[in-house]
Amino acid sequence: MLVLSRKPGESVKVGDEVKITVLSVSGKQVRIGIEAPSDITIHREEIYNKIANEQKQLEDATPDTGE
């Protein structure tokens, strides 16, 4: 894991296409902005995990026909 310190208005680039900017800091809360191409989905981790769990449940419930 890369750990960085950034001030409001400063950014981090992830590859050539993703830019993460610190918008503000208030107490323990940090607001960030993420710029990425529209084909890259962005979710909070808890939402991402919920979607992944739901997809796994659907896959487990679907019978394998062996085709």
Backbone as XML, in Angstrom:
<?xml version="1.0"?>
<chain id="A" units="angstrom">
  <residue number="1" name="MET">
    <atom name="N" x="0.852" y="-1.175" z="0.000"/>
    <atom name="CA" x="0.000" y="0.000" z="0.000"/>
    <atom name="C" x="0.896" y="1.237" z="0.000"/>
  </residue>
  <residue number="2" name="LEU">
    <atom name="N" x="0.591" y="2.148" z="-0.882"/>
    <atom name="CA" x="1.284" y="3.428" z="-0.936"/>
    <atom name="C" x="0.552" y="4.393" z="-0.018"/>
  </residue>
  <residue number="3" name="VAL">
    <atom name="N" x="1.263" y="5.040" z="0.884"/>
    <atom name="CA" x="0.658" y="5.997" z="1.812"/>
    <atom name="C" x="1.228" y="7.374" z="1.483"/>
  </residue>
  <residue number="4" name="LEU">
    <atom name="N" x="0.331" y="8.329" z="1.241"/>
    <atom name="CA" x="0.725" y="9.689" z="0.874"/>
    <atom name="C" x="0.035" y="10.707" z="1.761"/>
  </residue>
  <residue number="5" name="SER">
    <atom name="N" x="0.649" y="11.845" z="1.902"/>
    <atom name="CA" x="0.000" y="12.995" z="2.539"/>
    <atom name="C" x="-0.324" y="13.996" z="1.442"/>
  </residue>
  <residue number="6" name="ARG">
    <atom name="N" x="-1.549" y="14.486" z="1.435"/>
    <atom name="CA" x="-1.992" y="15.466" z="0.449"/>
    <atom name="C" x="-2.777" y="16.543" z="1.167"/>
  </residue>
  <residue number="7" name="LYS">
    <atom name="N" x="-2.702" y="17.751" z="0.677"/>
    <atom name="CA" x="-3.468" y="18.876" z="1.209"/>
    <atom name="C" x="-4.653" y="19.126" z="0.280"/>
  </residue>
  <residue number="8" name="PRO">
    <atom name="N" x="-5.689" y="19.808" z="0.778"/>
    <atom name="CA" x="-6.810" y="20.143" z="-0.110"/>
    <atom name="C" x="-6.320" y="20.819" z="-1.387"/>
  </residue>
  <residue number="9" name="GLY">
    <atom name="N" x="-6.848" y="20.361" z="-2.499"/>
    <atom name="CA" x="-6.462" y="20.882" z="-3.804"/>
    <atom name="C" x="-5.363" y="20.063" z="-4.464"/>
  </residue>
  <residue number="10" name="GLU">
    <atom name="N" x="-4.675" y="19.216" z="-3.704"/>
    <atom name="CA" x="-3.619" y="18.387" z="-4.274"/>
    <atom name="C" x="-4.203" y="17.062" z="-4.760"/>
  </residue>
  <residue number="11" name="SER">
    <atom name="N" x="-3.520" y="16.463" z="-5.729"/>
    <atom name="CA" x="-4.041" y="15.267" z="-6.389"/>
    <atom name="C" x="-3.028" y="14.142" z="-6.403"/>
  </residue>
  <residue number="12" name="VAL">
    <atom name="N" x="-3.541" y="12.972" z="-6.756"/>
    <atom name="CA" x="-2.737" y="11.771" z="-6.980"/>
    <atom name="C" x="-3.219" y="11.177" z="-8.297"/>
  </residue>
  <residue number="13" name="LYS">
    <atom name="N" x="-2.296" y="10.752" z="-9.145"/>
    <atom name="CA" x="-2.652" y="10.096" z="-10.402"/>
    <atom name="C" x="-2.498" y="8.594" z="-10.234"/>
  </residue>
  <residue number="14" name="VAL">
    <atom name="N" x="-3.475" y="7.843" z="-10.739"/>
    <atom name="CA" x="-3.426" y="6.387" z="-10.766"/>
    <atom name="C" x="-3.403" y="5.997" z="-12.238"/>
  </residue>
  <residue number="15" name="GLY">
    <atom name="N" x="-2.257" y="5.592" z="-12.710"/>
    <atom name="CA" x="-2.112" y="5.343" z="-14.140"/>
    <atom name="C" x="-2.249" y="6.653" z="-14.900"/>
  </residue>
  <residue number="16" name="ASP">
    <atom name="N" x="-2.591" y="6.549" z="-16.169"/>
    <atom name="CA" x="-2.730" y="7.743" z="-17.009"/>
    <atom name="C" x="-4.135" y="8.324" z="-16.988"/>
  </residue>
  <residue number="17" name="GLU">
    <atom name="N" x="-5.123" y="7.544" z="-16.504"/>
    <atom name="CA" x="-6.513" y="7.939" z="-16.704"/>
    <atom name="C" x="-7.282" y="8.302" z="-15.442"/>
  </residue>
  <residue number="18" name="VAL">
    <atom name="N" x="-6.729" y="8.057" z="-14.264"/>
    <atom name="CA" x="-7.475" y="8.298" z="-13.030"/>
    <atom name="C" x="-6.753" y="9.350" z="-12.194"/>
  </residue>
  <residue number="19" name="LYS">
    <atom name="N" x="-7.509" y="10.347" z="-11.749"/>
    <atom name="CA" x="-6.967" y="11.417" z="-10.912"/>
    <atom name="C" x="-7.843" y="11.534" z="-9.665"/>
  </residue>
  <residue number="20" name="ILE">
    <atom name="N" x="-7.209" y="11.481" z="-8.501"/>
    <atom name="CA" x="-7.909" y="11.605" z="-7.224"/>
    <atom name="C" x="-7.451" y="12.904" z="-6.577"/>
  </residue>
  <residue number="21" name="THR">
    <atom name="N" x="-8.400" y="13.768" z="-6.243"/>
    <atom name="CA" x="-8.091" y="15.079" z="-5.680"/>
    <atom name="C" x="-8.706" y="15.215" z="-4.297"/>
  </residue>
  <residue number="22" name="VAL">
    <atom name="N" x="-7.931" y="15.700" z="-3.347"/>
    <atom name="CA" x="-8.463" y="16.009" z="-2.014"/>
    <atom name="C" x="-9.211" y="17.328" z="-2.141"/>
  </residue>
  <residue number="23" name="LEU">
    <atom name="N" x="-10.515" y="17.303" z="-1.870"/>
    <atom name="CA" x="-11.317" y="18.519" z="-1.991"/>
    <atom name="C" x="-11.336" y="19.308" z="-0.692"/>
  </residue>
  <residue number="24" name="SER">
    <atom name="N" x="-11.499" y="18.601" z="0.428"/>
    <atom name="CA" x="-11.521" y="19.288" z="1.724"/>
    <atom name="C" x="-11.268" y="18.286" z="2.837"/>
  </residue>
  <residue number="25" name="VAL">
    <atom name="N" x="-10.866" y="18.812" z="3.985"/>
    <atom name="CA" x="-10.671" y="18.009" z="5.182"/>
    <atom name="C" x="-11.394" y="18.730" z="6.313"/>
  </residue>
  <residue number="26" name="SER">
    <atom name="N" x="-12.247" y="17.988" z="7.038"/>
    <atom name="CA" x="-12.978" y="18.566" z="8.148"/>
    <atom name="C" x="-12.992" y="17.535" z="9.279"/>
  </residue>
  <residue number="27" name="GLY">
    <atom name="N" x="-12.171" y="17.753" z="10.289"/>
    <atom name="CA" x="-12.060" y="16.783" z="11.375"/>
    <atom name="C" x="-11.513" y="15.480" z="10.843"/>
  </residue>
  <residue number="28" name="LYS">
    <atom name="N" x="-12.268" y="14.391" z="11.048"/>
    <atom name="CA" x="-11.836" y="13.078" z="10.577"/>
    <atom name="C" x="-12.389" y="12.740" z="9.194"/>
  </residue>
  <residue number="29" name="GLN">
    <atom name="N" x="-13.081" y="13.679" z="8.580"/>
    <atom name="CA" x="-13.703" y="13.421" z="7.280"/>
    <atom name="C" x="-12.916" y="14.107" z="6.165"/>
  </residue>
  <residue number="30" name="VAL">
    <atom name="N" x="-12.671" y="13.345" z="5.102"/>
    <atom name="CA" x="-11.955" y="13.846" z="3.932"/>
    <atom name="C" x="-12.877" y="13.715" z="2.731"/>
  </residue>
  <residue number="31" name="ARG">
    <atom name="N" x="-13.052" y="14.800" z="1.984"/>
    <atom name="CA" x="-13.838" y="14.749" z="0.741"/>
    <atom name="C" x="-12.856" y="14.634" z="-0.406"/>
  </residue>
  <residue number="32" name="ILE">
    <atom name="N" x="-13.083" y="13.645" z="-1.274"/>
    <atom name="CA" x="-12.219" y="13.463" z="-2.429"/>
    <atom name="C" x="-13.045" y="13.508" z="-3.699"/>
  </residue>
  <residue number="33" name="GLY">
    <atom name="N" x="-12.403" y="13.886" z="-4.774"/>
    <atom name="CA" x="-13.007" y="13.845" z="-6.099"/>
    <atom name="C" x="-12.218" y="12.876" z="-6.944"/>
  </residue>
  <residue number="34" name="ILE">
    <atom name="N" x="-12.905" y="12.107" z="-7.771"/>
    <atom name="CA" x="-12.249" y="11.120" z="-8.621"/>
    <atom name="C" x="-12.626" y="11.390" z="-10.063"/>
  </residue>
  <residue number="35" name="GLU">
    <atom name="N" x="-11.623" y="11.607" z="-10.894"/>
    <atom name="CA" x="-11.835" y="11.766" z="-12.335"/>
    <atom name="C" x="-11.342" y="10.496" z="-13.002"/>
  </residue>
  <residue number="36" name="ALA">
    <atom name="N" x="-12.231" y="9.841" z="-13.751"/>
    <atom name="CA" x="-11.884" y="8.598" z="-14.437"/>
    <atom name="C" x="-12.752" y="8.465" z="-15.682"/>
  </residue>
  <residue number="37" name="PRO">
    <atom name="N" x="-12.291" y="7.687" z="-16.648"/>
    <atom name="CA" x="-13.117" y="7.448" z="-17.834"/>
    <atom name="C" x="-14.443" y="6.803" z="-17.436"/>
  </residue>
  <residue number="38" name="SER">
    <atom name="N" x="-15.459" y="7.013" z="-18.251"/>
    <atom name="CA" x="-16.798" y="6.513" z="-17.923"/>
    <atom name="C" x="-16.884" y="4.995" z="-17.924"/>
  </residue>
  <residue number="39" name="ASP">
    <atom name="N" x="-15.925" y="4.300" z="-18.538"/>
    <atom name="CA" x="-15.968" y="2.842" z="-18.542"/>
    <atom name="C" x="-15.363" y="2.230" z="-17.278"/>
  </residue>
  <residue number="40" name="ILE">
    <atom name="N" x="-14.866" y="3.062" z="-16.370"/>
    <atom name="CA" x="-14.335" y="2.584" z="-15.093"/>
    <atom name="C" x="-15.383" y="2.864" z="-14.023"/>
  </residue>
  <residue number="41" name="THR">
    <atom name="N" x="-15.863" y="1.799" z="-13.368"/>
    <atom name="CA" x="-16.850" y="1.985" z="-12.315"/>
    <atom name="C" x="-16.146" y="2.361" z="-11.018"/>
  </residue>
  <residue number="42" name="ILE">
    <atom name="N" x="-16.785" y="3.226" z="-10.246"/>
    <atom name="CA" x="-16.231" y="3.694" z="-8.980"/>
    <atom name="C" x="-17.301" y="3.507" z="-7.915"/>
  </residue>
  <residue number="43" name="HIS">
    <atom name="N" x="-16.958" y="2.771" z="-6.869"/>
    <atom name="CA" x="-17.874" y="2.530" z="-5.761"/>
    <atom name="C" x="-17.131" y="2.705" z="-4.451"/>
  </residue>
  <residue number="44" name="ARG">
    <atom name="N" x="-17.849" y="3.115" z="-3.400"/>
    <atom name="CA" x="-17.294" y="3.018" z="-2.050"/>
    <atom name="C" x="-17.072" y="1.533" z="-1.790"/>
  </residue>
  <residue number="45" name="GLU">
    <atom name="N" x="-16.078" y="1.203" z="-0.972"/>
    <atom name="CA" x="-15.726" y="-0.203" z="-0.769"/>
    <atom name="C" x="-16.880" y="-1.030" z="-0.238"/>
  </residue>
  <residue number="46" name="GLU">
    <atom name="N" x="-17.666" y="-0.475" z="0.699"/>
    <atom name="CA" x="-18.767" y="-1.258" z="1.254"/>
    <atom name="C" x="-19.827" y="-1.562" z="0.195"/>
  </residue>
  <residue number="47" name="ILE">
    <atom name="N" x="-20.037" y="-0.663" z="-0.742"/>
    <atom name="CA" x="-20.991" y="-0.899" z="-1.832"/>
    <atom name="C" x="-20.413" y="-1.928" z="-2.803"/>
  </residue>
  <residue number="48" name="TYR">
    <atom name="N" x="-19.148" y="-1.798" z="-3.124"/>
    <atom name="CA" x="-18.476" y="-2.756" z="-4.003"/>
    <atom name="C" x="-18.593" y="-4.165" z="-3.424"/>
  </residue>
  <residue number="49" name="ASN">
    <atom name="N" x="-18.318" y="-4.317" z="-2.127"/>
    <atom name="CA" x="-18.402" y="-5.630" z="-1.478"/>
    <atom name="C" x="-19.830" y="-6.184" z="-1.498"/>
  </residue>
  <residue number="50" name="LYS">
    <atom name="N" x="-20.817" y="-5.308" z="-1.291"/>
    <atom name="CA" x="-22.217" y="-5.744" z="-1.324"/>
    <atom name="C" x="-22.571" y="-6.259" z="-2.717"/>
  </residue>
  <residue number="51" name="ILE">
    <atom name="N" x="-22.176" y="-5.545" z="-3.756"/>
    <atom name="CA" x="-22.446" y="-5.969" z="-5.134"/>
    <atom name="C" x="-21.768" y="-7.308" z="-5.411"/>
  </residue>
  <residue number="52" name="ALA">
    <atom name="N" x="-20.502" y="-7.449" z="-5.001"/>
    <atom name="CA" x="-19.766" y="-8.691" z="-5.232"/>
    <atom name="C" x="-20.434" y="-9.860" z="-4.509"/>
  </residue>
  <residue number="53" name="ASN">
    <atom name="N" x="-20.892" y="-9.638" z="-3.268"/>
    <atom name="CA" x="-21.567" y="-10.700" z="-2.518"/>
    <atom name="C" x="-22.878" y="-11.100" z="-3.178"/>
  </residue>
  <residue number="54" name="GLU">
    <atom name="N" x="-23.626" y="-10.123" z="-3.672"/>
    <atom name="CA" x="-24.892" y="-10.414" z="-4.344"/>
    <atom name="C" x="-24.650" y="-11.207" z="-5.627"/>
  </residue>
  <residue number="55" name="GLN">
    <atom name="N" x="-23.607" y="-10.841" z="-6.377"/>
    <atom name="CA" x="-23.286" y="-11.563" z="-7.610"/>
    <atom name="C" x="-22.881" y="-13.001" z="-7.297"/>
  </residue>
  <residue number="56" name="LYS">
    <atom name="N" x="-22.109" y="-13.191" z="-6.224"/>
    <atom name="CA" x="-21.692" y="-14.535" z="-5.830"/>
    <atom name="C" x="-22.904" y="-15.372" z="-5.431"/>
  </residue>
  <residue number="57" name="GLN">
    <atom name="N" x="-23.837" y="-14.778" z="-4.692"/>
    <atom name="CA" x="-25.045" y="-15.501" z="-4.297"/>
    <atom name="C" x="-25.853" y="-15.923" z="-5.520"/>
  </residue>
  <residue number="58" name="LEU">
    <atom name="N" x="-25.939" y="-15.037" z="-6.513"/>
    <atom name="CA" x="-26.659" y="-15.382" z="-7.745"/>
    <atom name="C" x="-25.976" y="-16.524" z="-8.480"/>
  </residue>
  <residue number="59" name="GLU">
    <atom name="N" x="-24.643" y="-16.472" z="-8.532"/>
    <atom name="CA" x="-23.886" y="-17.536" z="-9.206"/>
    <atom name="C" x="-24.072" y="-18.864" z="-8.461"/>
  </residue>
  <residue number="60" name="ASP">
    <atom name="N" x="-24.041" y="-18.812" z="-7.130"/>
    <atom name="CA" x="-24.211" y="-20.035" z="-6.340"/>
    <atom name="C" x="-25.616" y="-20.611" z="-6.475"/>
  </residue>
  <residue number="61" name="ALA">
    <atom name="N" x="-26.608" y="-19.762" z="-6.703"/>
    <atom name="CA" x="-28.011" y="-20.199" z="-6.812"/>
    <atom name="C" x="-28.337" y="-20.699" z="-8.216"/>
  </residue>
  <residue number="62" name="THR">
    <atom name="N" x="-27.511" y="-20.366" z="-9.199"/>
    <atom name="CA" x="-27.763" y="-20.784" z="-10.576"/>
    <atom name="C" x="-27.185" y="-22.176" z="-10.792"/>
  </residue>
  <residue number="63" name="PRO">
    <atom name="N" x="-28.024" y="-23.130" z="-11.190"/>
    <atom name="CA" x="-27.503" y="-24.487" z="-11.397"/>
    <atom name="C" x="-26.555" y="-24.535" z="-12.586"/>
  </residue>
  <residue number="64" name="ASP">
    <atom name="N" x="-25.494" y="-25.306" z="-12.446"/>
    <atom name="CA" x="-24.519" y="-25.493" z="-13.515"/>
    <atom name="C" x="-25.037" y="-26.590" z="-14.444"/>
  </residue>
  <residue number="65" name="THR">
    <atom name="N" x="-25.312" y="-26.235" z="-15.692"/>
    <atom name="CA" x="-25.860" y="-27.211" z="-16.635"/>
    <atom name="C" x="-24.776" y="-28.009" z="-17.334"/>
  </residue>
  <residue number="66" name="GLY">
    <atom name="N" x="-23.508" y="-27.656" z="-17.111"/>
    <atom name="CA" x="-22.405" y="-28.402" z="-17.702"/>
    <atom name="C" x="-22.210" y="-28.167" z="-19.178"/>
  </residue>
  <residue number="67" name="GLU">
    <atom name="N" x="-22.837" y="-27.161" z="-19.703"/>
    <atom name="CA" x="-22.713" y="-26.867" z="-21.136"/>
    <atom name="C" x="-21.469" y="-26.072" z="-21.415"/>
  </residue>
</chain>
